[in-house]
Amino acid sequence: MKKLDVLQIINRPSITGGMELYTLNLARELRKSGHNVTLALRSGTEFYSAARAEDFKTIPITRGGALQPYNIYSISRFLLKNKCDILHAHTGNDYWPPLLAKWLTLSSGARVFVTRHILSAPRGFSSKFYFQHVNTVCVSKAVYQTMQNFSARGSKMKMIYPGIKLENFRPSETEPSFRNKFNFCAGDYVIAAMHKWFEKTFVILEKILSAFGDAKIIIAGELKKNEIAMIESSPYKNRIFICGVIKNMAEFYSSANMFLFPSFDEAFGLVVAEAMAMGLPVVTASTGGASEIFEDGSCGYKVDINDTAGFVSAVSKIKNDPALSAKLGETGINLARNYDMAVTAAEMQKAYYESLG
């Protein structure tokens, strides 16, 4: 099959979230397959530096709204000077510039793709018009269903799960650096959690700490001032540890015995797949894209987001049964192979080729 010329567009300054890392990994896999990949990025940012360090070709875009004139100009200029088969935008503010640039430059042969990674439906007539003219990649069945209910007739949609670089998540080769950093004892039961929805999920964390005196919770990501204040005023503050922004998430998971992800509105949940790849039993909410990653009881448990006692019970099942915990972890490692970035990239390439006819 012919090699494609692809422009990947993501208007984020750093690689601290799942979507940013997913976009970079997708670009890597596409290039590994022989495709000609260019990245549209904000100049002078961490993301830009990382891309340049790997010798990716780049074009500049700037921060701004969906109709940022400079971004439309920059992509149009690229299209006038280069052959391009695919323009793929990965965040909401990036959606309109590639489509408008395609129209302005009369690049009828190019196909515009957008990644849809939020559960809420778009709003307004302009959105219905927009999604009739692009190829939408939904990151989960939940997102796909939302878009099906919203989109106008003729909309082109695919459901492709995001992937992780499995080679970066090897339990036996990873140092439990945060367990060492916080001087945890061998008998401490460490639960890894994320900073998202912290105000809503803090009650779950406190109930778990109340139920298990030897439990400690490590939290990845930056917390807001009011969220830090919640911890400081908690009777369990000495058992909650903030890890901040983490570059090597494998070390975070390796420091824990379990991964807790009570997600309120997660479109997919790459962190769940990462934790599984690291052999951690997982407990997550039974709604949203994160609930699609595994079957209940296979490598962890899914709980109604409003059932605080249910989360405590699920943690108890795993914590109090080491044999079960080991079995769930081993199953998770095997299931995580379904979410390897190579699998995602192959599905994406198939979608690209199908759009070109």
LOKOL-957258 format. One line per 3 residues: number of its first residue (from 1); their letters; for each residue x negated, y, z of C-alpha. Coordinates in pm, whole numbers, plus 32768, in hexadecimal, padded with zeros to 4 digits. Example, Ala and Ser with C-alpha at 12.3 -4.5 7.8 and 13.67 -1.06 7.14 Angstrom:
1> AS> 7B32/7E3E/830C ~ 7AA9/7F96/82CA
//
This chain:
1> MKK> 8000/8000/8000 ~ 7F8B/8161/7FBB ~ 7EE2/8226/80CC
4> LDV> 7FB4/8343/8153 ~ 7F60/84AF/8191 ~ 7FFC/8501/82E2
7> LQI> 8018/8642/83AA ~ 8064/8602/851A ~ 80E8/8737/85D1
10> INR> 80EB/8764/874A ~ 80F5/88B6/87F7 ~ 8063/885A/8949
13> PSI> 7F22/88E0/89E5 ~ 7EB2/87AF/8AA9 ~ 7EC9/8634/8AAE
16> TGG> 7F6F/8608/8C00 ~ 80BB/856B/8B9E ~ 812C/8432/8AF0
19> MEL> 819C/84DD/89AF ~ 8050/858E/897D ~ 7F88/8450/89B0
22> YTL> 807A/838E/88D6 ~ 804C/8488/87B8 ~ 7ED2/8479/87CC
25> NLA> 7ED4/82FD/87DC ~ 7FBF/82ED/86B2 ~ 7ED2/83CB/85EC
28> REL> 7DB1/82E7/864C ~ 7E69/81AD/85DC ~ 7ED9/824A/8494
31> RKS> 7D75/82B3/8447 ~ 7CF6/8159/84A6 ~ 7DE6/80CF/839F
34> GHN> 7D41/81AB/8299 ~ 7E3B/82C7/8288 ~ 7DCC/8431/8267
37> VTL> 7E3F/84D8/83AB ~ 7E3C/864C/83FF ~ 7EB1/86D9/854C
40> ALR> 7F63/8827/8576 ~ 7EF8/88A3/86CF ~ 7EC8/89DC/879D
43> SGT> 7D61/8A51/876D ~ 7C80/8A65/889D ~ 7D4A/8970/896E
46> EFY> 7CE9/8828/8A10 ~ 7DB3/876E/890A ~ 7D01/8826/87F1
49> SAA> 7BA9/87DE/8887 ~ 7BFA/866D/88B0 ~ 7C6D/8653/8746
52> RAE> 7B3B/8707/86C2 ~ 7A57/862C/8796 ~ 7AE5/8502/86D8
55> DFK> 7AB3/85B3/8589 ~ 7C24/85DE/853E ~ 7C77/86E5/843E
58> TIP> 7D4E/87F5/84DC ~ 7E1C/8923/847E ~ 7E77/8A35/8577
61> ITR> 7FCE/8A73/8609 ~ 802C/8B52/872B ~ 8113/8B4E/8853
64> GGA> 8270/8BC9/880A ~ 83D8/8B72/87C3 ~ 8465/8A8F/86BA
67> LQP> 8453/8B9F/85AF ~ 82F3/8C1B/8600 ~ 828C/8CCC/84BA
70> YNI> 811A/8C7D/84DC ~ 815B/8B07/84F7 ~ 8237/8B0D/83C1
73> YSI> 8124/8BCD/830D ~ 800C/8AE4/837F ~ 80C4/89A8/8315
76> SRF> 812D/8A4A/81CB ~ 7FC4/8AA8/8186 ~ 7F5C/8943/81CD
79> LLK> 8062/88BB/80DC ~ 7FF6/89A7/7FC7 ~ 7E8C/8938/7FE6
82> NKC> 7EB2/87C5/8034 ~ 7F74/8695/7FC7 ~ 805E/8629/80DF
85> DIL> 814C/8503/80F1 ~ 81C1/851E/825A ~ 81F1/8644/8347
88> HAH> 823B/85BD/84A3 ~ 829F/86A7/85BF ~ 829E/8621/8722
91> TGN> 833D/872C/87FF ~ 847A/87FA/87E2 ~ 83CD/8946/879D
94> DYW> 8315/88A2/867B ~ 844B/8827/85C6 ~ 84A1/8949/84DE
97> PPL> 834B/89C2/845E ~ 82F5/888B/838E ~ 844E/887D/82EE
100> LAK> 844D/89F0/829B ~ 82E7/89D7/821A ~ 834C/88B4/813C
103> WLT> 8468/897F/80A8 ~ 839B/8ABD/8081 ~ 8285/8A09/7FC7
106> LSS> 8373/8931/7EFA ~ 82C3/87FA/7F80 ~ 83DF/8712/7F21
109> GAR> 8304/85DC/7F34 ~ 82B1/860C/80A4 ~ 838A/856C/81AF
112> VFV> 83C9/8611/8300 ~ 83D5/8535/8436 ~ 8429/85A3/8598
115> TRH> 8404/84E2/86DB ~ 8534/84F8/87BC ~ 84CF/84B0/8923
118> ILS> 85DF/8549/89F9 ~ 872B/84AD/8A5B ~ 8805/85E2/8A35
121> APR> 88A9/8625/88E6 ~ 8848/8750/880E ~ 8944/886A/8801
124> GFS> 89E0/893F/86F4 ~ 8A25/8939/8580 ~ 88BD/898C/8527
127> SKF> 8849/884F/85D6 ~ 893E/8779/8514 ~ 88C5/881B/83D4
130> YFQ> 875A/87E8/843A ~ 8773/8676/848A ~ 8814/8633/8338
133> HVN> 86CF/869F/8293 ~ 85C9/85E8/8361 ~ 8572/8489/83CD
136> TVC> 85A8/8465/8544 ~ 84D9/8370/8610 ~ 8594/831C/8751
139> VSK> 84B3/8299/8867 ~ 85B9/81B2/8900 ~ 870E/8119/88C5
142> AVY> 879E/8214/89BA ~ 871C/8337/88EB ~ 878D/828E/87A9
145> QTM> 88EF/8268/8830 ~ 88F6/83D6/8898 ~ 8885/8443/873F
148> QNF> 897D/835D/8693 ~ 8A97/83FD/8757 ~ 8A18/8558/8701
151> SAR> 8990/854F/85A1 ~ 8A46/85A9/8465 ~ 8A82/84B2/834E
154> GSK> 8949/846B/8286 ~ 8855/8491/83A6 ~ 872D/83A4/838C
157> MKM> 86C4/8305/84D5 ~ 85D9/81F5/854C ~ 85A3/8169/86A7
160> IYP> 842F/8133/86E8 ~ 83AE/80FF/8848 ~ 8278/81CB/88A0
163> GIK> 813E/8106/88E7 ~ 8013/8107/89CF ~ 7EA8/80B1/898D
166> LEN> 7E9F/7F5F/8A38 ~ 7D25/7F59/8A2B ~ 7D26/8077/8B28
169> FRP> 7DED/7FAD/8C26 ~ 7D24/7E82/8C9B ~ 7D67/7E2A/8E08
172> SET> 7C2E/7D5C/8E40 ~ 7B4B/7E6E/8DB9 ~ 7BDE/7F9D/8E6B
175> EPS> 7B65/803B/8FAE ~ 7C75/8088/90B2 ~ 7BE6/81E5/90D7
178> FRN> 7D0C/8283/918E ~ 7D1C/816D/928F ~ 7BAE/81B7/92CE
181> KFN> 7BDD/8331/92C8 ~ 7CE9/832B/93D4 ~ 7C37/821E/94A5
184> FCA> 7D5B/812E/94A5 ~ 7D35/7FF1/9570 ~ 7D4D/7E99/94D4
187> GDY> 7E9D/7E65/9580 ~ 7F3A/7FA7/94FE ~ 8051/7F70/9404
190> VIA> 802A/807E/92FC ~ 814A/80EA/921E ~ 80FB/81BB/90EA
193> AMH> 81F9/82C1/907E ~ 8210/83EB/8F92 ~ 8251/855B/8FD5
196> KWF> 8380/8570/8EEE ~ 84D6/85AA/8F8F ~ 8424/85C9/90DD
199> EKT> 8531/8697/9187 ~ 8637/8594/912A ~ 8569/845F/9175
202> FVI> 84C1/84D2/92B7 ~ 85DE/8442/9385 ~ 8592/82EC/92EC
205> LEK> 8421/830D/9343 ~ 8471/836C/94AB ~ 8560/8247/94D5
208> ILS> 8455/8158/9458 ~ 8350/81E8/9544 ~ 8449/81D2/9660
211> AFG> 848A/8063/9616 ~ 831E/7FF8/95F1 ~ 8226/807C/96EE
214> DAK> 80F7/8000/962C ~ 8164/80A1/94E3 ~ 80B2/81C6/9447
217> III> 8118/8284/930E ~ 802D/831D/920E ~ 80BF/8419/911B
220> AGE> 8033/846D/8FC4 ~ 8064/85C6/8F2F ~ 807E/872D/8FA3
223> LKK> 8186/877E/90A5 ~ 822F/88D0/90CA ~ 81FF/899E/9206
226> NEI> 8359/8949/9288 ~ 8318/87D7/924B ~ 81D2/87E6/930C
229> AMI> 8291/8897/9422 ~ 8387/8774/9429 ~ 8267/8686/946A
232> ESS> 81CE/8767/9573 ~ 8316/8772/9633 ~ 834E/85FA/961B
235> PYK> 830C/8516/9746 ~ 8258/8434/964C ~ 816E/853E/95C0
238> NRI> 8039/847E/9632 ~ 809C/835B/9553 ~ 80DA/8420/9413
241> FIC> 7FAA/8470/933E ~ 7FA8/8560/9216 ~ 7EB7/84F7/9104
244> GVI> 7EF2/861C/9017 ~ 7EBD/8609/8E9F ~ 7E0D/84C3/8E4C
247> KNM> 7D3D/8484/8D16 ~ 7D10/830F/8D4F ~ 7E65/8288/8DAF
250> AEF> 7DE0/8124/8DBD ~ 7D21/8182/8EFA ~ 7E64/8209/8F90
253> YSS> 7F23/80C6/8F50 ~ 7DFC/7FF3/8FC0 ~ 7E0E/809F/9113
256> ANM> 7F73/8029/9152 ~ 8038/7EEE/919D ~ 8177/7F5E/90EE
259> FLF> 81FA/806D/9004 ~ 8336/812C/9062 ~ 83E6/81F7/8F53
262> PSF> 8544/826E/8FB8 ~ 857B/832A/8E73 ~ 86AF/8405/8E4D
265> DEA> 86A0/8450/8CD9 ~ 8569/83B3/8C43 ~ 8580/837C/8ACB
268> FGL> 8487/825E/8AD7 ~ 837E/8252/8BE8 ~ 8222/8203/8B69
271> VVA> 81AB/81F8/8CD1 ~ 8281/80C3/8D0D ~ 81D7/800E/8BEC
274> EAM> 8084/8081/8C70 ~ 80CD/7FFF/8DCE ~ 8141/7EB3/8D3E
277> AMG> 8000/7E99/8C74 ~ 7F40/7EC6/8DB9 ~ 7FFA/7DA5/8E5A
280> LPV> 80D2/7E70/8F48 ~ 8235/7E05/8F9D ~ 8319/7F28/8F42
283> VTA> 8458/7FB4/8FD6 ~ 8510/80AD/8EFD ~ 8669/813D/8EC5
286> STG> 8767/8076/8E00 ~ 87B5/8196/8D13 ~ 86FF/8241/8BF5
289> GAS> 85E9/81C4/8B19 ~ 8512/8145/8C37 ~ 8617/803B/8C81
292> EIF> 85E7/7FA6/8B25 ~ 847B/7F4A/8B59 ~ 84B9/7E0C/8C1F
295> EDG> 85D2/7D25/8C89 ~ 863B/7D3E/8DF4 ~ 857B/7C40/8EC1
298> SCG> 8475/7BF8/8DB5 ~ 835C/7CDD/8E28 ~ 841B/7DAD/8F23
301> YKV> 8573/7E32/8F75 ~ 8662/7F39/8EF2 ~ 873A/7FF7/8FEB
304> DIN> 8858/80EE/8FCA ~ 87BB/8244/8FF5 ~ 88B7/82A2/9104
307> DTA> 887D/8164/91CD ~ 876B/81C7/92C1 ~ 879C/808A/938C
310> GFV> 877B/7FC3/924A ~ 8621/8054/920D ~ 85B8/7FFA/936F
313> SAV> 863C/7E98/933B ~ 8582/7E70/91F1 ~ 843D/7EE6/928D
316> SKI> 8476/7DF7/93AF ~ 84A3/7CCB/92C7 ~ 8356/7D0C/9221
319> KND> 8294/7D7B/9352 ~ 82FB/7C58/942E ~ 82BC/7B48/932B
322> PAL> 8153/7B4A/92AC ~ 8193/7A22/91C6 ~ 82B9/7AD5/9124
325> SAK> 81ED/7C13/9108 ~ 80D6/7B59/9053 ~ 81CE/7AB2/8F68
328> LGE> 8276/7BFD/8F13 ~ 8125/7C9D/8ED5 ~ 80B1/7B88/8DEE
331> TGI> 81F4/7B97/8D29 ~ 81CA/7D0F/8D09 ~ 8070/7CE8/8C73
334> NLA> 80FF/7C02/8B69 ~ 822E/7CDF/8B21 ~ 8155/7E15/8B01
337> RNY> 80C3/7D86/89C1 ~ 820D/7DE0/891A ~ 81B5/7F4D/8954
340> DMA> 8056/7F4E/88C8 ~ 8010/8086/87FC ~ 7FAE/7FAD/86D4
343> VTA> 8112/7F24/86CC ~ 81A4/8083/86DB ~ 80BE/8102/85C8
346> AEM> 811C/7FDE/84E6 ~ 828E/802D/8515 ~ 824D/819C/84D3
349> QKA> 818E/8153/8393 ~ 82AF/807A/831F ~ 83A0/819A/835E
352> YYE> 82BD/828A/82A2 ~ 82AA/81A6/8172 ~ 8422/8168/8172
355> SLG> 8465/82DE/8171 ~ 8388/830B/8040 ~ 8440/81FC/7F80
//
